[in-house]
């Protein structure tokens, strides 16, 4: 298996189907990949939307809410791809995102992960703002949509389940601290939906980021 796309979801029934469709619609020729949805004990109708895509996806259900870090670890542990990417359940991918990133990793064994620019969109998917991840700080604050080699996850350790937020900040910080090499692709292949309930807009996130920074001495 070349690639595993992992969607972590908690109560995102309004946007989940769009995220799943974007993963299943990737234009990748002669390359096997899988889509795994980890539902973190949602209490809305998320499960009904997930069942609509059976058997094209693999569903993992937490019996109780465990958090994004736990669900991400579970998704990666359950995957079989040489590469993996986490896609938030309120975001979605450009159709050419995966084939472009796979090509970079396939051709450059010295590169450990690939990331790209984002487009912030509204509820209907219309463009609101272009976000260039052209600095380390911007990358650390947008951890989804990054394609990693599986060996990186096995090498630097898992997402820190003690962090209620900023687990992506911490994970990428550890990767950079350990000399892992990222490739910046200045093309907007990831669509980021701003709706007020985003994890990155959580008022408590600043405290978790500060903790991750202190932990990693960033």
C-alpha positions in Angstrom: 0.0 0.0 0.0 1.5 3.4 -1.0 -0.7 5.8 1.0 -3.0 6.0 3.9 -5.3 9.0 4.3 -6.6 9.3 7.9 -9.6 11.4 8.8 -10.2 12.0 12.5 -13.8 13.1 13.2 -15.8 14.3 16.2 -19.2 15.8 15.5 -18.5 17.2 12.1 -21.5 15.7 10.3 -21.9 18.9 8.2 -18.5 18.7 6.6 -17.4 15.1 7.0 -18.8 13.8 3.8 -17.0 16.5 1.8 -13.7 15.5 3.5 -14.3 11.8 2.7 -15.2 12.5 -1.0 -12.1 14.6 -1.5 -10.0 11.7 -0.3 -11.8 9.1 -2.4 -11.6 11.4 -5.5 -7.8 11.7 -5.5 -6.4 11.3 -9.0 -3.7 8.7 -8.5 -3.0 6.3 -11.3 -1.7 2.7 -10.7 -1.2 3.5 -7.0 -3.0 1.8 -4.2 -4.2 3.9 -1.3 -6.7 3.6 1.6 -9.0 6.0 3.4 -9.4 5.5 7.2 -12.0 7.4 9.2 -11.5 7.4 13.0 -14.7 8.5 14.7 -14.1 9.8 18.2 -17.4 8.8 19.7 -19.4 11.4 17.9 -22.9 12.2 19.3 -24.3 13.7 16.1 -25.2 11.9 12.8 -21.6 11.5 11.6 -21.8 7.8 11.6 -24.7 7.8 9.1 -22.6 9.9 6.7 -19.7 7.5 7.1 -21.8 4.5 6.3 -22.7 6.0 3.0 -19.1 5.4 1.8 -18.9 1.8 2.8 -17.0 -0.3 1.6 -14.7 2.3 0.1 -13.4 3.5 3.4 -12.4 1.8 6.7 -14.2 2.9 9.8 -12.7 2.8 13.3 -15.0 3.8 16.2 -13.9 4.9 19.6 -16.2 3.8 22.3 -15.6 7.1 24.2 -14.2 10.5 23.2 -10.4 10.2 23.4 -9.1 13.3 21.6 -7.4 14.1 18.3 -4.0 12.8 19.3 -5.3 9.4 20.4 -7.5 9.1 17.3 -4.5 10.1 15.0 -2.3 7.5 16.6 -5.0 4.9 16.3 -5.4 5.8 12.6 -1.7 5.5 11.8 -1.3 2.3 13.8 -4.1 0.8 11.8 -2.9 1.9 8.5 -0.6 0.1 6.0 0.6 2.9 3.7 4.2 3.6 3.0 3.1 7.3 3.4 0.3 8.8 5.4 -1.5 12.0 5.7 -4.0 13.3 8.3 -7.0 15.2 6.9 -9.3 17.1 9.3 -13.0 16.2 9.0 -13.9 19.9 8.3 -11.3 20.3 5.5 -10.7 18.7 2.1 -8.1 18.1 -0.5 -7.5 19.2 -4.1 -7.8 16.2 -6.4 -4.1 16.4 -7.3 -2.8 16.8 -3.8 -1.7 13.2 -3.1 -0.2 12.4 -6.5 1.9 15.5 -6.3 3.2 14.8 -2.8 3.7 11.1 -3.5 5.9 12.0 -6.5 8.1 14.2 -4.4 8.6 11.5 -1.7 9.1 8.8 -4.3 11.8 10.8 -6.1 13.6 12.2 -3.0 14.4 9.5 -0.3 16.1 12.2 1.8 12.8 14.1 2.3 10.8 12.9 5.3 7.6 14.9 4.8 5.9 17.2 2.3 3.5 20.1 3.0 1.7 22.7 0.9 -0.1 26.0 1.0 -3.7 26.2 2.1 -6.8 28.0 0.9 -9.3 29.0 3.5 -12.8 28.4 2.3 -16.4 29.1 3.5 -19.1 26.5 4.1 -19.7 26.1 0.4 -16.1 25.7 -0.4 -15.6 29.1 -1.9 -12.2 30.7 -1.5 -11.8 33.2 1.3 -8.0 33.6 1.7 -4.7 32.1 0.5 -2.5 30.9 3.3 1.2 30.4 2.4 2.9 28.0 4.8 6.2 29.8 4.1 7.6 29.8 7.6 8.3 27.2 10.3 5.7 28.8 12.6 3.0 28.7 10.0 3.7 25.0 9.3 3.6 24.1 13.0 0.2 25.8 13.3 -1.3 23.9 10.4 -0.4 20.2 11.0 -3.0 18.6 8.8 -2.5 18.1 5.1 1.1 17.0 5.6 2.3 13.8 3.9 4.7 11.8 6.1 6.8 8.8 5.5 5.7 6.0 7.8 9.3 5.7 9.0 9.1 9.2 10.5 6.2 8.2 12.8 8.0 5.1 13.9 11.2 7.1 14.4 10.2 10.2 16.3 7.3 8.8 18.3 3.6 9.2 18.3 1.3 12.1 18.8 1.4 13.2 22.4 -1.9 12.1 23.9 -1.4 14.3 26.9 -1.9 17.4 24.7 -5.6 18.3 24.4 -4.7 20.6 21.5 -1.5 21.5 19.6 -0.6 17.8 19.2 0.3 18.6 15.5 2.5 21.5 16.6 4.3 19.1 19.0 4.7 16.3 16.5 6.2 18.5 13.8 8.4 20.3 16.3 9.9 16.9 17.3 10.4 16.0 13.7 12.3 19.2 13.0 14.3 19.0 16.2 15.5 15.5 15.2 16.7 16.7 11.9 13.8 15.4 9.7 13.6 17.1 6.4 10.4 18.7 5.1 9.7 19.9 1.5 7.6 23.0 1.1 5.3 22.9 -1.9 4.1 26.5 -2.6 0.9 25.3 -4.2 -2.6 25.5 -2.5 -3.6 21.8 -2.5 -5.3 21.8 1.0 -8.6 23.4 1.7 -9.1 24.7 5.2 -12.7 25.5 6.4 -13.0 28.3 8.9 -16.2 28.0 10.9 -15.4 29.3 14.4 -15.1 25.8 16.0 -11.7 24.9 14.5 -9.2 23.4 16.8 -6.7 26.1 15.8 -9.1 28.8 16.9 -9.7 27.2 20.3 -9.0 29.9 22.9 -7.1 27.4 25.0 -4.9 26.4 22.1 -2.4 29.1 22.9 -1.7 27.5 26.3 -1.2 24.1 24.7 1.1 25.6 22.0 3.1 27.2 24.8 3.4 23.8 26.5 4.5 22.2 23.2 7.1 25.0 22.6 8.5 24.6 26.1 8.6 20.8 25.7 10.5 21.1 22.4 12.4 24.2 23.2 11.1 26.0 20.0 
